[in-house]
Structures are given as C-alpha cells and as structure tokens.
C-alpha cells in the first residue's frame, strides 16, 4: 500500500496533489477523513476524470493493494456498471453533474505520510463503492467502512446469461432465513417489509438506536446544491412512503448496541455454516491476512421483508464488533447495497485513540510531507 500510494502521489502535479494528499489521521482534516458516501456524489479526493490514463492505473494499483483479486474484480465491475445504469435510465440522470451515472467519477485521497511510521490512511469511493483503510507502523489496522452496491443487481447478457456479482451476498442469507423453523424464523424476521436503504446509512460512527437517513442526508451538500438537496429529500420521502414505513417500523429496525434477530448460538450446525459462509462472503474481498476472525455464537442475524427470491429484502448481521447490512429494495429488488462496519473501530477509531500521544509527537516532523488544504 505504501509503495502504491507514494507512486501515485509522486506522479501528480501540484494542483492534483492538493486534492489527493491531505493531513494525517487525527489532524485538522480528521472530520473529512471520516466522511464517506455510497451515492453518486462528490466523495472527496482526486477523481478519475482529473487524472491522465497512467495516473488512473497507479490509482487502481493502490485500490488493488487493499483487495483480494475477487474484491478488485467486484469493484471494477461496479464501476463499469455505471454505463449499464446510464442506459437503463435513458442516459438522462443528473445530480450535481450533467452525467449522473459516470464511471470517471470515482475519487481517491491519501491522508498522511505513506512512508512514515505514524498513522496514515487512504479512501477510495464513488457510486456504490467506498473503501477506507488505516495503516499504522506498516500494518493495516482498520478496513471499514467497506461498501459495495450494484444497480441493477442482475443484468441480462446475450445467450440468456446473467451478470450477478453480488449473488452470493443475497442467496446465502436467503438460504439461512428460509432454513429456519417457524419459531426461529419469527425471532429472525423483524418485519414483513424491507426498508428503503441500509439503516446506519453513511454515519461516520455508531449511533445508538440509529434509524434510516433521508436520501438527502447521504449526499455531500455543497454551495449551490439547494435544489438538488430538496429533490433528494422529496425522493427519499417517496421511497419511505412506498415501503409503508412509519415511526414504529423505523424503531423496530433501528440499530442498537444490543443486537436484534436470532443468535448464532441458537442455530443448528448447517445454519451456523451458512452464517459463517455469509461472513466470509463479506470478507473475501480483502487480501489474505486482513480478514478478521469472528465467533459465530456472538453473531445475530436479522431479516426484514419477504423471503422469496426477486422481491425487496433487507438483513443484518451484528455482534462481535461487526455490523453488516444489506438491502435490495429499489428497482423492485434489483438494486443492492452491502456494507461492513465495525462498531468501535471504523476508520481506526480505537487504534488512533491508543496512538494519539505518539502521533502528536510525530506530526510536528511530518507536516512538510503532505499538501495542506482546507477545502471540505
């Protein structure tokens, strides 16, 4: 990661570097470092559209350093699917740019000195992709939040073939919920209708009893975006109305420190294997050695919506420090989101707290190694 980051940064000019290279974790840019998005908005950083082809290749080399081959292929597929979505919407969608579905609108930013021993991090994101890594003394100490999504989730190809890159994320969870006997399913299924989106949204950290954010809240607000924000707010309200969710439903699906659903300890061996396979599916995108360990007994699985295929649905896995959320609700169950969070260590929050004193000491000697910029 360090070599790939420095290779990319070294190849940028001063104007590009002002967008690409910001202060270290814990500095005045910490609030921006902890901002992340999964919508077609400005994710912050240097976009592909602002880079030459060889710079884009070096950017993708850094992205690849944080992913397994399977994870890299998934991210590459998601980026390419922007063209599919553009065609599906009649080449007409606009947000804060004229082309709303744009494979060149993926952003990369490095925070801190990739060659130093102090904490540094990098963030890559665009529509339906968000990767966030914190590195300390040559070791990756956080790889969350990590988000993957697809719209459409299933694409028809010539010869009757289909493209379904997130298929295992959906099918494994459905196999688990449908394998449960009636009493266990009653504990796991929180509601018979799915929410319009993941519940934690793009919050920077865990919030007790968090409920789903409005669509406008998961876009970056910039000067002059008032009309867009109002359009997103109304669109979010319409999505909420379509699901039939009110205050009671949002409260039932709220994310609390006490996990909801059925505990792994209450599952039989086949169901435990399915839950373990689901966890591995979410972590197969990481390189060997970066995937964490988990205790199945400590995990809880919860579902919302019908259990048959091809209809809107939602599930979460929570416990042992993890929060995984999935929704496949928009476009009548053909627009999927999946995210991995860590309740206390997103963006390396726990790690930074332990290194804060040492980092402040090191920071004084490294300020000259990165570009200062105060833009949001």
Number of C-alpha atoms within 10 A of each C-alpha: 21 16 13 18 23 16 16 21 22 12 14 16 10 12 11 16 22 19 21 25 25 28 26 25 30 21 15 14 19 15 12 17 24 19 16 28 26 23 19 24 20 23 27 24 23 24 24 19 14 16 16 11 11 11 18 18 14 18 24 18 18 22 22 21 17 21 21 17 15 14 20 20 15 20 26 15 14 25 22 14 21 23 15 16 19 17 13 12 11 8 14 12 15 13 17 18 13 10 14 19 24 22 20 16 23 24 24 24 26 28 25 27 25 26 15 15 14 23 29 24 29 29 26 25 30 26 27 24 28 24 22 23 22 24 24 19 13 16 12 18 22 21 26 21 28 24 26 23 25 26 22 21 20 17 15 11 9 6 6 6 9 11 13 13 17 19 12 14 19 19 12 17 25 19 15 19 21 12 16 17 9 10 8 16 18 15 16 22 22 20 17 12 19 26 28 27 24 25 22 22 20 21 17 18 18 18 14 11 16 18 20 20 17 19 22 18 17 19 22 19 15 12 5 9 13 11 11 17 21 13 15 19 16 15 15 19 15 13 19 18 12 11 17 13 16 10 8 9 17 16 15 13 24 18 22 15 15 11 18 24 22 21 22 22 14 12 19 12 11 11 17 19 15 20 24 17 17 20 22 16 14 20 20 18 21 20 17 10 7 18 14 10 10 15 11 18 14 15 25 24 23 25 31 20 20 17 18 11 11 12 16 25 28 31 27 27 26 26 23 16 14 23 21 22 23 25 28 28 25 20 13 11 20 18 17 28 24 24 25 23 23 23 19 14 21 25 29 25 19 13 18 19 12 10 14 15 10 12 19 13 11 15 19 9 9 15 14 11 15 20 18 16 15 11 9 9
